[in-house]
Amino acid sequence: MLAPAVIYLGGFLVIILVKVSVLALSYQGASGVVFPSAQHFMGLSENPEFREALTRTMWFTLVGTPVELVAGLVLAFLVVGDFKGRGLVRSVFILPLAIPAIVTAIILYIVFDFPGGHVNDLLRGCHAVFPFRLISTPINWRGSGFFALMVAMFGKVWRDMPISMLIILAGLQAIDKEQIEAARTLGANAGQIFLRITLPLLVPAMSTVLVLRSIEMWKEFIFPFILAGSYPLLATLIERAYHEWRNPNEACAIALVLLVLIMGSTGVVLYVSRRLKKWLVAA
Amino acid sequence: MTLRIRVRAGRILWFSGLVVMVLIVIAPVFVMFKYAISDRASVVTGGMPIPLWPFHPTLEQFRGLAGTEQFLAAAVTSLQAALLSVTLSLAIGTPAAYALSRYRFPGVMVLATALISIRLFPDVVAVVPVVEIFTRLALVNRVLGVALAHSLLAAPYVIFIAMGVFDTIPIELEEQARILGAGPVRSFVRIVLPVALPGLAAAAIYVFLLSWDEFIFSYFLLAFGEQSTLPVILQKILSWTPQHNLLAAISVVLSVPVVAFTFLVQRYMQTGAMAGAVK
């Protein structure tokens, strides 16, 4: 009964790993195909497009992952208590998960249009609801690497907030109420309770969020593809290498670089959060 | 006194946070619906600011879509791919989940974790080798190819959700059926399956939505062909700079089933979203 799943999933995984490595490591030289060859990696390391994409991806991940965590924390702390209409608010906060990523990207494409999108109109004070003239000329969002990637990051964070919220919420609800009561009886104030009990006990949930979100940030494709087409990240550079450069070998080399980065950063996040928990418990 | 002020300030902070976050979540969804029911004059304004509410709300975009062959074909392709993905991934995942849940052989948890963790493998890394292999197998530009790729993404979720479902069904139920003379197949079909059905239905819906939403594999497999799924057609028409109300209308059609089903199976979606993350 296990066989179909093991063969399908395991088989595909092995084939993908072999294929991606073989393609990345074989080089079509003048005298036939050379394997193994680091030629594609050497070529990429001198390719400015690849270097820029690598830098952008690192910034995208380094900034985006903490933002995802903060967004999840904010949403979770907003709905963890009891209040009238909590169920409804929670459902609203789940909503982004139910909007397909490509749709979110398209909406942001429309809203951040140049020169006449809603955001430009609002910032120029064209609407009565927000009568402040913050900018005098519209911003060309997709024409600037910084703005384009910020918009892409906003989309990514917006769409993934609910998952982070649910994980943090599960972590918060798993905290033993009696422990907090005991601390309060012993005279701890709200700040101490948060720092000494809630935060350390929340570290596993937060590290789960960080691991999952950092993987997602490294490999993000849809939002930068739609919203920052001229400023590729590694994931969108794979698409460009495959479709525009017509070079599957280089596409696979980029993919391998991305895979190694993801595994490395996941290891670092896990290690740091383990140390952090020890430190918080000991302090 | 100071305590009361502090509690009050906390309430105000909490409430304004709530309002801001609700607005951030609602705004893009509102904009999508607003554009989808906008008339031409509310979208093509000739330099004037685009109104926050259309001058003449209209359903003409949806009527137009209903008569556009290319759109209907994409909707049919999306449906076919999603249904085929559901069939494939349930056929692969359910038996495996049952075995992992019922037979506690050594290393079973390692195997279960390994199978479920495959979902963490980055899709953009997998997509080029998959397309290269599928090109050789003539699976590119075909619904079957898309469904095979989607099943690859979905099967780990099915295993995770179905394992949880089977774990809740007491093994005594089956043992009693066996004592009464039912064979293993009969006891599975007559006893386990009916009890497991709601949970498995949730898994099916989850897979359907995953396939319906999926962009990366669909795009790489269908980018240069005649066929498109709905997410792919949305990207393809972006290059002809279409009117924004058309884009929004397609977006609404794409989103409505997902929103409806998500709230139907919210509980399972949550576990699915966290599958393999929490030990």
Interface residues (C-beta under 8 A of the other chain):
Chain A: M1 L2 P4 A5 V6 Y8 L9 G10 F12 L13 I15 I16 K19 V20 L23 V74 L75 L78 G81 V89 S91 V92 F93 I94 L95 P96 L97 A98 I99 P100 A101 I102 V103 T104 I106 I107 L108 Y109 I110 V111 D113 G116 G117 H118 D121 C126 H127 V129 W158 M161 P162 I163 L166 I167 A170 T208 V211 L212 I215 W218 K219 F221 I222 F225 I226 A235 I238 E239 Y242 H243 P248 A251 C252 A255 L256 L258 L259 I262
Chain B: W14 G17 L18 M21 V22 I24 V25 I26 P28 V29 V31 M32 Y35 T45 G47 P49 I50 L52 A91 I92 G93 P95 A96 Y98 A99 L100 L111 L115 I118 L120 F121 P122 D123 V124 V125 A126 V127 V128 P129 V130 V131 E132 I133 S151 L152 A155 P156 I159 W212 D213 F215 I216 F220 A223 P231 L234 Q235 L238 H244 L247 A248 S251 L254 S255 V258 V259 T262 F263 Q266 M269 Q270 A273 M274 A277 V278
